[in-house]
Each structure stands twice: as structure tokens, then as C-alpha cells.
Amino acid sequence: MFKQRFKDKVVWITGASSGIGEACARAFASEGARLILTGRSEEKLIQLSQECNFSGGKSTVLIFDLSAVEQIQLLVEQALSIYGFVDILFNNAGISQRALAGTTSPKVEKLIFDINYFSPVLIAKEILPSMIQHGGGTIAVTTSIAGKFGFPLRSTYSASKHALYGFFESLHAENYHQNIRVVFVCPGRIKTNISLNAVIEDGQKHGVMDQGQAEGISAEKAAQKILKAIYFQKAEVLVGGMELIMVYLKRFFPAIVRKLIRKIKSS
């Protein structure tokens, strides 16, 4: 018997068609949440929505490509029109990178920042007044351990994840007194398709499942940790395996981490 921690809560998840977003959607639905599922794959989202409805939740699909940042205001208006408000916004969508810093094109760098940084920032800014008017809410943001330190072939990806910490820490501090809480979801290696969908120098898909990704923890296991962190409004939740040790090493022994990162296979 599932707990009903999120019964009737309105939860909006971006990047819901696969990976962490998909697993979290199923977990929220099993606890009676009312879901708004956003992603690019209509077929996958409709199937997921049906599964969520069957398992005890209620869900609506909003198809959207988050690289279209100029349309974010319209997207938020559509989301708010469904239930009238959002209790929990999970800014989860993202795109990774497998390209050298010196050869990644500006066009690809812009794409990564549009999806990873500008879209969650703009969504949060647009939905914030409604959340405050409704009495508060939680904004969860998927970052990455690559947002804690630079990593080979992830320069722009890492930069975009670093930037999320700066913006959302500030937003949290500014709106804490209005009952707005920010939860950082910081994954390490999770078994998802993120490496398959990562972009290379010219914007083409990497198309390869990294070994570390393939050996990561399941998205379902990650989802349970994420929901717990959101429910208790934790400042941050680290999700993954032994690779998370690097986060603590970076904090206390930054020079050692630099040496270790140089030895990591670039894949």
C-alpha cells in the first residue's frame, strides 16, 4: 500500500517522457497526485499518462520543446489553466553533452543553456506569482554532480548546471518568507538515456550508452529518494552510487579532485 503523501497535490514535471521524470511521474501518481506531464514525445507521454491514471493519479499532457524559450510564457499559462495552480514544479528536463570545450559550436552551447538553464528559470519566474498567491509551493530542480565540478566532455553542460545553483539559491532566499521552497535534485549515475541523447560538437546525438550510465542505479530507485526529498523540502538530495563521493572530495580536497578528473576516461 503506497503512502499518500502527495494526494491531490498538483505536480508539474518537465522531461517526463523518460528517465527520472518518467519514474517520478509514476511514483507521484501512485500517491494520488494530479500531474502535468511535459516533454517532446507525445506518444510516450500519452502512454505514461494512461498508466498514471490507472495507478491512482490524474494526469494531463502538455507537449513542448523546452528549447523554444520564447514560448515559455504560453506554456506556463497552459499549465496553470489545467488545475488553476501548481503545488510542486519539478524542473527536470535537460540535455547532456559529449564534446570538447574547444570544439563545441556556439549554436550547441546555446541549445544546452536554453534547455538546461533558461527554460527552468523562465518557467519558475512565470509560475512564481501564482504559487505565492496560492500560499506557497515547492520548486524542485534537477542539477547534476557535473554542476559541482567540471568534467571532461561536459563543459557547457556542467556550466549550465552550475548556473542553476546560483539562480535558484537566490530565488529561494528571496521568496522563503512567502513559503516558496527550492529542492535541488543532484543525480550522479542514473540508468537513463541521457548519454544516448547527449549532443556532440555539431549538435548531433551522441547515440552511445556510457558504461557509467549503464551501471548506474535505476530511475525508479532514484525517484523514491527524490519524492522523499521533495516531501520533506530538503535543500538538496544527492542521488546515485559511489560516484557521489566526488562531491564531498571536491568540498574538502579540491586539488585532489582536479587530479582525479584528469584521469577519468572521457566518455
PyMOL commands that set and color helices and strands:
alter all, ss='L'
color gray80, all
select helices_A, chain A and resi 19-30+42-54+69-83+106-133+145-147+155-178+211-214+219-231+242-252+254-263
alter helices_A, ss='H'
color red, helices_A
select strands_A, chain A and resi 10-14+34-39+58-63+88-91+137-142+180-187+190-191+217-218+236-239
alter strands_A, ss='S'
color yellow, strands_A
deselect
rebuild
show_as cartoon
